[in-house]
Amino acid sequence: MNYKLVFKSRAEEDLSHAITWYEDQQPGLGRVFMVELEKCLRYILKNPQQYPSKREPYREAFIKRFPFVIIYEVIEKEIIIYSVFNTYRNPDKKPR
């Protein structure tokens, strides 16, 4: 089945902040983060049910090499990305 990725505004903001922060730490690191994020998104698109459901109906996919998790939900043919959440943050701040 072909799925469509839909990013909510919070996920876009999370992503923008993460890329900016990594670029500020080391030039090019934001790009490395994006490459790892894109790999993870390809895995999600290939088989969105492979990642665990932490809090129904949300699933969480960890991004390799970085302390971030993609929080998403599958609704019919769409994969809704709610957040690209920094796991160093308080888990109570995850989207509900």
C-alpha positions in Angstrom: 0.0 0.0 0.0 1.3 3.5 -0.8 1.1 6.0 2.0 1.3 9.7 2.0 3.3 11.6 4.7 1.5 14.5 6.3 3.5 16.8 8.7 1.6 18.7 11.3 2.9 22.2 12.1 4.4 21.1 15.4 6.4 18.4 13.6 7.7 21.0 11.1 8.7 23.3 14.0 10.4 20.5 15.9 12.3 19.6 12.7 13.3 23.2 12.0 14.6 23.7 15.5 16.6 20.4 15.5 18.3 21.2 12.2 19.2 24.7 13.3 20.5 23.5 16.6 22.7 20.8 15.0 24.0 23.2 12.4 24.9 25.7 15.1 26.9 22.9 16.9 28.8 21.8 13.8 28.4 22.9 10.2 26.9 20.0 8.2 25.5 18.1 11.2 22.0 19.4 10.4 22.3 17.7 7.0 23.4 14.5 8.7 20.4 14.7 10.9 18.1 15.1 7.9 19.7 12.1 6.1 19.0 9.9 9.2 15.4 11.3 9.5 14.8 10.6 5.8 16.0 7.0 6.2 13.6 6.5 9.2 10.7 8.0 7.2 11.4 5.6 4.3 11.2 2.7 6.8 7.9 4.1 8.2 6.5 4.4 4.6 7.6 0.9 3.8 5.9 -0.7 6.8 4.3 1.8 9.3 3.0 -1.0 11.5 6.5 -2.2 12.3 7.1 0.5 15.0 5.5 0.1 18.5 2.4 1.8 19.5 3.4 3.6 22.8 0.2 5.4 23.5 -2.8 4.4 21.2 -3.0 5.4 18.4 0.5 6.9 18.2 3.5 5.0 17.1 7.2 6.0 17.7 10.2 5.4 15.5 13.6 6.3 16.8 16.0 8.1 14.5 19.4 6.4 14.5 22.4 8.4 15.9 20.3 11.2 17.3 18.1 11.4 20.4 14.9 11.9 18.5 11.7 9.9 18.0 9.1 10.4 15.2 5.6 10.3 16.7 3.0 9.4 14.1 -0.3 7.8 13.4 -1.6 5.8 10.5 -5.0 6.8 9.2 -6.1 4.9 6.1 -3.5 5.9 3.4 -1.9 8.7 5.4 0.9 8.7 7.9 0.4 11.8 10.1 3.6 13.0 11.7 2.8 14.8 14.9 6.2 15.5 16.3 9.9 14.9 15.8 10.5 14.8 19.6 13.8 15.2 21.4 14.0 12.3 23.9 16.1 14.5 26.2 13.0 16.5 26.9 10.4 15.7 29.5 8.3 12.8 28.2 5.2 14.5 29.5 5.6 17.1 26.8 5.0 14.5 24.0 1.9 15.3 21.9 -1.3 13.7 23.1 
